[in-house]
Amino acid sequence: MTDAMKRSFATTYVYLIMNGRRSIEDVPSAFVDYVKGDLGMTE
């Protein structure tokens, strides 16, 4: 999977998280870093 595809999926998960339909725990491991980055989350 290309980096662009991963970013696209991550954007979808960010949208779902921001609208309360998913949580960060629902995000597949391949996209967690991208999603956390987009949400401004730090560990």
LORODREN-830990 format. One record per residue: x negated, y negated, z of N, C-alpha, C in turn; residue in three letters; residue number from 1. Coordinates in steps of 0.02 Angstrom, whole numbers, plus 50000, padded with zeros to 5 digits. Each point is the difference from the previous one (the first is absolute). Layout:
BEGIN
ROKOL    n_X    n_Y    n_Z   ca_X   ca_Y   ca_Z    c_X    c_Y    c_Z   aa    i
ROKOL      X      Y      Z      X      Y      Z      X      Y      Z  ALA  NUM
...
***
This chain:
BEGIN
ROKOL    n_X    n_Y    n_Z   ca_X   ca_Y   ca_Z    c_X    c_Y    c_Z   aa    i
ROKOL  49957  50058  50000  50043  49942  50000  49955  49938  50000  MET    1
ROKOL  50016  49954  49957  49959  49939  49994  50014  49952  50058  THR    2
ROKOL  49955  49954  50009  50006  49950  50053  50063  49957  49988  ASP    3
ROKOL  50014  49984  49938  50059  49960  49984  50064  50036  50019  ALA    4
ROKOL  50002  50065  49989  50059  50039  50018  50009  50003  50076  MET    5
ROKOL  49944  50008  50036  50003  50001  50073  50026  49934  50027  LYS    6
ROKOL  49977  49945  49970  50023  49934  50022  50075  49990  49986  ARG    7
ROKOL  50022  50027  49945  50071  49995  49982  50043  50038  50050  SER    8
ROKOL  49980  50061  50017  50036  50038  50050  49997  49965  50068  PHE    9
ROKOL  49943  49972  50017  49992  49966  50064  50048  49940  50004  ALA   10
ROKOL  50007  49963  49945  50045  49943  49998  50072  50022  50014  THR   11
ROKOL  50019  50057  49973  50066  50027  50011  50010  50017  50074  THR   12
ROKOL  49950  50032  50030  50005  50016  50071  50002  49937  50044  TYR   13
ROKOL  49962  49949  49981  50001  49937  50038  50070  49971  49999  VAL   14
ROKOL  50031  50000  49941  50069  49975  49994  50047  50040  50045  TYR   15
ROKOL  49994  50066  49998  50044  50042  50041  49989  49989  50075  LEU   16
ROKOL  49938  49992  50020  49985  49988  50071  50027  49932  50021  ILE   17
ROKOL  49991  49949  49959  50023  49933  50018  50076  49997  50004  MET   18
ROKOL  50035  50044  49965  50072  50002  50002  50028  50052  50048  ASN   19
ROKOL  49956  50029  50040  50022  50047  50052  50021  50068  49976  GLY   20
ROKOL  49984  50018  49939  50021  50065  49973  49947  50054  50011  ARG   21
ROKOL  49938  49980  50013  49946  50047  50013  49956  49970  50055  ARG   22
ROKOL  49958  50043  50029  49950  49975  50048  49931  50020  49974  SER   23
ROKOL  49948  49974  50031  49932  50015  49978  49986  50075  50006  ILE   24
ROKOL  50034  50034  50045  49990  50072  50008  50028  50040  49940  GLU   25
ROKOL  50045  49969  49962  50029  50033  49942  49957  49995  49937  ASP   26
ROKOL  49949  49958  50003  49958  49988  49941  49950  50058  49991  VAL   27
ROKOL  49996  50028  49940  49951  50053  49987  49928  49975  50012  PRO   28
ROKOL  49958  50044  50022  49932  49981  50020  49961  49966  49944  SER   29
ROKOL  50014  50016  49938  49964  49970  49944  50013  49925  49993  ALA   30
ROKOL  50055  49976  50030  50019  49930  49992  49996  49959  50063  PHE   31
ROKOL  49986  50032  50056  50002  49965  50065  49954  49940  50002  VAL   32
ROKOL  49938  50006  49976  49954  49944  50002  50025  49941  49959  ASP   33
ROKOL  50028  50013  49942  50027  49947  49957  50059  49965  50035  TYR   34
ROKOL  50045  50041  50028  50060  49972  50032  49980  49959  50061  VAL   35
ROKOL  49955  50026  50041  49978  49963  50059  49967  49934  49979  LYS   36
ROKOL  49961  50001  49947  49968  49940  49975  50051  49948  49978  GLY   37
ROKOL  50051  50023  49963  50051  49954  49976  50042  49972  50057  ASP   38
ROKOL  50009  50039  50053  50039  49977  50058  49957  49960  50049  LEU   39
ROKOL  49935  49999  49989  49955  49963  50045  49987  50036  50065  GLY   40
ROKOL  50009  50065  50000  49989  50040  50061  49927  50017  50007  MET   41
ROKOL  49976  49998  50061  49931  50022  50014  50002  50054  50053  THR   42
ROKOL  49951  50042  49999  49999  50055  50048  49959  49983  50060  GLU   43
***
